[in-house]
Amino acid sequence: MVERLRTPVEELDRQDLATFCSTLEAVPLDEIEPRMRARVAGEVRAVRIVPRAGADALEAIVSDGRGTVTAVFLGRRRLAGVTPGRRLVLEGMVTDDSSQLAIFNPAYELLG
């Protein structure tokens, strides 16, 4: 109990998120590699719109408490339900996009 009180809230949140994601039969984000098809779970940390090849793309930074991946939805400015704090499952091919891991146009499932 004393240890839990001394631990920063951010660390407790990270541990809770990692535990939640491990129950969903998803690959932990610190274990995925480029050119690998993966099913990952996590929480959206940030959403931004970035121009790519003349068209906008929605990028969602997703974390599972162990690592991060960027979900890139080409040609989209918004997706209903994909907002910071929302938990979801992504499935698709992992790529190396400018030295960070990304999944382009992943299949996604919003979690409650």
N, C-alpha and C positions, 0 to 999 in steps of 0.2 A: 504494500500500500504506500509506504514512504517513497519507494522508488518511482511509483507512478506519479506521485505529487511533485517529485523533483524533475521529472521529464518534461521538456518543453511541449506545448500543445501541438506544434507542427510535427514533432516526432511521433506523438501519439496518433495523430491523424494519418501520418504516413504508414504506421504499423497497421492501423485499422483497415486502410485501403488495400494494403498488400495482402492481408488476411482475407478480405472480401474477394479480391480478384483470384486468389488461389482456389477458392471454392467453385469457380466457374469453368474449370477445365480449360483454362487459357494458358498460353505460353507466357512466362514472366518476361517483361520487356527488356530486362538485362541479359536475356538469353537468346533474343532473336538476332538474326544476321541478314545482311542483304542477300537477295535472290533466294529467299526462302518464303514459302507460303505459310502464313501464320494466322492463328485465331488468338487475339489478344483482348484483354479487358482493362478498363481503367476509367479515370475521371477526367473530363475535359478541364484543362487548366486555363486555356486562353483560346480565343477565336479571333482570326484576323482575315482580311481580304487582301490578297496579293495579286498583282497583275502577272500573268504567265502567258507568254507567246501571244500577246495582244488581247487576251480575254481574262476576266477576273477568275480567281480561284479562292475558295474558302479553305483556310487552313485551321485545323483544330489540333492544338497540342494536347496530347493525352498522356497521363501518367498513371502508373499502377503502384506507386510507392517504391518501386525498385529501379525504374527507368522511364524514359519518355520516347514517344514516337509522334510524328506529325501525320495526321490524316488529311490528305489533299483531295478536295472535291472540285475537279476542273469544271469551269463554266458555271459555277454557282456563287451567288452572293450571300445566300443564307439557306439553312436547312432547319425546318421546324424541329425543335427539341434539342438541337445541338448548341448548347449554351454552357458557359463556365459553371462547373459544379455538377454537371450531369454525368452520370455513370453510363457507360455503354460498352458494347462488345464490337470489335472490328475484325473483319476477315479479308485478307487479300495478300498480294505479293509485296514483300518488303523490299525497298530499294534504298540505295545510298544517294541522297539528294543534298549536295553541297555539304558533305561531311556530317549529315544528321540522317537518322533513319526515317523513312516516310513510307506510307502506303497510299497509292493513288487510287481514287475512286473505290474505296473499300465498301464491301457489304457491311451494314451496321445494324445493330439492334439496341434500341434505347432501353435502359433498365430503370426501374422505379426507385 
